[in-house]
């Protein structure tokens, strides 16, 4: 089923990371993305492996390029490469997370009640959600994790924030939608629901709206990434997503 979808998705992920980065550094088998204004954001300061890399050199390379930061993150986009990199990185003190590449293979929904919104509509609920996830984080860290969404607009031809609103008008659930109509690829990313609005259908409204908008934009490859160890993967499967591959995130600090 993965066919041509998986290579296109990997290419999209690599291109998105390069385009949104403050700066990039080419490496054997991959590249580094850096953004000095978002030092608390791991995804904006990391190594990305999208080719043939020497696993044994990765820990030292990460230390050299990310040494000014307290964290290390290395994302490997290819499943076989991720398995090959694991032993060296785990031995260097990294932890491993597996993310499922899930392709939407079900019927395209007619659409949901969610809509495209600006970042201003998401700031307050994002701050509350991040404080719940990271209660020990300081004000600057929370600010960066919220404001990093602004640079996402550089990552793809079209970037939208899709939100389902509560009766009082505040965003109850939201997600990013990245569209590359020329390549026919769309990614749904960072699906979140405010804790007080869980179980009320807002997340489904966001996903169905995003899928409809992606299809209307001519994107036949519609995908998202899901933590292999977390429950949303089962929810995504019920909404018509199918696992076609895996990426790996190795983290330390």
Secondary structure as UniProt FT lines:
FT   TURN            3..4
FT   HELIX           5..20
FT   STRAND          23..27
FT   TURN            28..29
FT   STRAND          30..34
FT   HELIX           36..38
FT   TURN            39..40
FT   HELIX           42..44
FT   STRAND          46..49
FT   HELIX           55..66
FT   TURN            67..68
FT   STRAND          72..76
FT   HELIX           79..91
FT   TURN            92..93
FT   STRAND          95..104
FT   STRAND          115..117
FT   HELIX           119..121
FT   HELIX           123..133
FT   TURN            135..136
FT   HELIX           139..147
FT   HELIX           148..154
FT   STRAND          158..165
FT   TURN            167..168
FT   STRAND          171..180
FT   TURN            181..184
FT   STRAND          185..193
FT   HELIX           195..197
FT   TURN            198..199
FT   HELIX           202..216
FT   TURN            217..218
FT   STRAND          221..227
FT   TURN            228..229
FT   HELIX           232..238
FT   TURN            239..240
FT   STRAND          241..252
//
